């Protein structure tokens, strides 16, 4: 099924969000948007980004991550460059805007998730307590808030709080609602959404019992004391343990129960990728970045086509960014997923960049026909 409605919907949504003054106060200080990134608040954010590259990949999740990152970095000797304490009210004001943006973003994604087939009675193992999607600790995933499914979001015609949090005008509020509706409608027409609906309808008593049993096992294996016994302090190893345990328990399922778990994962991952990762990039940075003179392209086919290439110009890409290649073989935008630096005597420092092709973005965002 075509992805064009999804890409068009988040582009329209990004325009509305980017027009809101509070959102711009947040976005304009990010290093890629600022006129310089060596001093002041952009300098501090650039230093944080250099220490934790994932920070640039998910700009709409920075509001509550930055204080945690600063605390962690202080434990390891602090930061070079601008100091948080020297920025005073500038940092406080920016953090307030960033946290409002993140809260509004999470409110919108929670509303979109409430459109998932079967919501709120979702027997997915991924939503058991303590998993990467439900933990209150560090997670690479966009977590579901505690008690999120008890808020009655499926009964709400619009994301309930996003406009108020962003201090939107009446016109901007209508834009937020309209574009959220368009995005929800686009999700409902995707292969992943339809697959989950079919899988949910196929659940019988036996399959539901198997899913419930898996959730019980996950609750036990991911209890706080068990995770702490594996790793008492470090956030990322604790997260890796949660991922491993969840994977093991899902692989142990069979038949209808396994299909439901896999279908839920596919639909949930689609929401997170489109409505958070890609939307976050284009709302904050736009979708017009182009890498010129890419060399040594290596195209790997698959469910998601992957491209690895060498940059010969002076570009400095960030992990997570959305960009185009100036190459006739790759017409769609890329979502950058990895960057490796290599040195050779002939060329000096060389960047080897990997990205996932966002199929049909050229048609959706540039009007190109295939």
N, C-alpha and C positions, 0 to 999 in steps of 0.2 A: 504494500500500500504506500501511497505517496506521503512524503514528509513535508511537502510544500505548505499545507495549512499550518503545521506546527511552527515552521520557521517564520512564516508571515505573521503569525499571531504574536510570537515573542518579539519580533522587530517592532510591531505596532505598540506592544506593551512597553518596550524599552524607550520609545520616544516619549510616552506619557511620563514615565518615571523620571527620565532625564530632564524634563521640563520643570520639575518641582524644585523650588529654591533650596529646601533643606537637603534634598538629594544632591544638588550641585555643590553645596557647602562641603559635603562629605567627599564627593568624587573629585573635585578640583584640586585637592591637596595630595591625591595619590601620585606616586612618583612618575608614572607614565603620562599623567595629565599636567603636572606642574611644570612651570618654565625652567626650573632647575631642581636637582635632587641631591644636592650636597649639603645644604644648610636648612635650618629651621625644621618645621614639621615634615616637609617632603624628605629632608635628609634623614630624619629619624625613621620614617617609614621605609626608606630605601635600605637602611642598615638592618632593620628587622627583616625585611624581605630577603636580603642577602643571607641572613642567618637561618631563615625558614622559608624556603622557596615556595612552599604551598600557600603562603599568605597571599601571593599575587594571583594564584589560581582561583581563589574564591573570594573576590572582593566584598560581596554582600554578607559574608560571614566574619568580617574583621572586627566588628564593633565590640564583641565580648571576647574575642581571641587576643586582641592586642594587649590588654592588661595582663592576661595569663602569660603571653609570650614575654613581656617585659619582666615579669616576676621570674620566669624560668631563666632568662638570659642573665639576670642579675646574679643568680646562683652560680653561674659559670664565669663570673668576672666582669659582668656588665657589658656595655656597648661602646665601641669607638664612635667618634663623631658627636652629633647633637645629643644632649642628655635630656631625658624626660622632665626632670625637675627644672630645667632652664626654660622650658617652653610655657610653663604656667597655664594661664587661662586659654591660650591658643590650643593646647592639647586637650584640656578639659572640654572646651566647646566642640572640638572636632570629634572627640569620643562620644559626646552626647548625640551628635548628628549620626555618627556611624552606628551607634547602638539603636537609634530610632529606625534607621534604614534596615538594619538586620531584623529588628522585631517586626517591621512591616512586611519584610520579605518572608519571614517564617510564617506570619499570619496568612499571607497569600498562598504559600505552598501548602499549609495545613488545609486551607479551604479546597485547593485543587485535589489534594489527597482524599478529601471527603467525598469526591466524585468517583472514587474507585469502586468497581462492582462489589457489592456485598457490604460496603462500609455502613456502620462501624463494626459489625460482627465479622471481623477478619480473623480466621483461625491460622494465619500465617506464622510459622515458627520464627520468622525474622522479627516478629513483634513481641516475642517472649521477653520478660524482664532481663536486663543485663546484656542484651545483644548489641552489636554495633549500631543498630537503629534506635535503641531505647535507652542505652546507658546515659547517665548524667555526667560521665567522665569524658575525656578526650575521645573523639571518633572522627575518622575521615568522612563518615557519612553525615548527611543532613538529618539529624535525629528527630524522631517524633517526641514531642514534649510529653511529660507525664500527664496523664488524664486527658490527653488531646482528644481521644475518641468519645469522651463523655461531654464534650462542649456543644453537641448538637449542630456541628458545622454543616452536616448534610441537609439541615433544615434552613440554613441561611442562604438567601438569594445572592449574596455578595460576600467577599472577604470582610469580616465584621469590623476589623480595627485598623486596617492598613492606612486608609485615608486620614483618619484622625491622628495616627502616630506620625505620619509624614507632614501633618499640618497642611493638607491639601485644600485648595479652594473648591467650591461646589463644582465648577467645570472640571477641575482635575480629578475630583472624586468620581464624576461620571466616566471620565476616561479610564481611571483605574478599574472601575467595575466592568465597563464594556470590554476592555481588553482581557480581563480575567475570564469573562464569559466566553470570549472567542477562543482563548487558549484551552479552557475546559472542553469546549465542543470539539476542538481539534484533537485533544487527547482521546476523547471517546470514540473517534473514528480510526484510531491506530490499531495495528495488528496486535500489539501488546495488550491493549485494553480489551479487545474482543476475545483474545485468548484467555485472559483472566476471567471474563464473564462466563465463558464456556466451561472453564475449569471449576469455577464456583458452583455452577449449576450441576456439574457431574458429581459433586461430593455426596456420598452416601454416609450412613451411620458408621460403617467400618472405617472409611477414610477420615472422617472427622475424629474418630477415636484415636487413630494413629497420629494425626496432627496434634491432638491434645496431649498425647503421651510424649511426643517430641518436645512440646512446650514445657512439660513438667521436667523432663531431663535437662533441658536448657536452663531452666530456673535453678536447678540444683548445681549444675556444672559451672554456671556463671554467677553463683552467689559471691558476695563480696569477699568472704574469707577464702574461697577457693581461688579466685583470681589473685588475691594478695599472696597466697601461698606460692603461686606461680611466679609472680613479680610484685614485690611490695611497693615499689616507688615509681618506676619509669612508665610514663603514659603510653608510649608507642608499643613497647612489648605487651602491655596489658591489652591494648587494642588488638594487636596481632593474635593474642590468645583467644579473644572473643571471636575474631573472624575464623580461626581454626576450629573452635568448638562448634560454631554454627554450621560450618561447612561439613564437618563430620556427621552431625546429626541429620542434616538434610540428605546427604548421600545415603544414609541408612534407610530412607523412606523408599517406597515402591509404588508403582501403579498410579492410581488417581490422586493419592496424597502427594506423591512426588511431583506430579504434573502441576498440582495447585501451588505448591511451594515455589516451583520454578517459574510459573506464570506470574505469581505475585512479585517475585524478584525482578522479572523483566519489566513489568509495569512500573514498579517502584523506581528502578534504576532509570527508566525513561523520564519519569517526572523529575528526578534529581538532576539528570544531565541537561535536559532541555530548559526546565523552569528555574533552575538555580545556576548550574555551571555556565551554560551558554548564555542564558539571559543575563547573568551577572556580568559577564564580559562585555556584551554589546551595549548594555544599559550604561555601564561606567565608561567604556572606552570606544564605543562605536564598532562598526564592522567593516572598516575601510583600510586596515593595515595590509600592506603588500610586501612580501619578501621578493626582492629583485635578485636576479642572477643565481637562482638555486642550482646547485651542481650535484652530480652523482646521485640522481634520484633512484631509490630502491622502493618499488611499489609492491606491497604484500597484500594479496587478495584475502577475502574472508567475509564474515558477517559484517564486519566494519573494516573497510579498506584502510590500510596504514601506509604512510609514506615516510621514508627517512631520506634526508637530503643534507647537503653541506651548504652553509651560507658563505658566500664569497664577498659579500658587501660588509658594511659596518653595522648591520642590524644587531641588536641585542634583545632577542626574544625572551619572553617570560613563559614559564610553564603555565598552562591554562589559557593562554591568549588565543583568540580567534583571528586568523589572518588568511590571506590569499597568497598563492604562489604565482609568480610571473612565469608560468609554464603552460604550454598548450595541452599537456597531457592531464593536468589537474585543474579543472575549471571550478570545482566547488571549494568552499572555505575549509581550512584545517583547524582542528582543535589541538593545540600543541600539548603533548603529553610527556615529553622528555627532551633534555638537552645534555649532550656530552661534549666536553672540551678535550681536544687532542692537539698535540704539538708535533709539527714536523719541520725539518730544517728548510724545506723549500717554501712552505706557505706560512710558517709560524703557527700561531694559535688558530685552530680551526674548530668551528662549531658544527656538530652533527646533531641535527634536530629531527625529532619524530613527532608526527601528528596523525590524528584520525580524520579521515575525510568525512565531512558533514554533507552527506549526499543530498542533492537537490537544493542546496543553499544558493547556488548560482541562479537557478530559476526563480527562487523565492525572493532573493535580495537584489539581484541584478537584472532580472527579467530575461535571462538566457534560456533558450530552449535547447533540449538535449537532441 
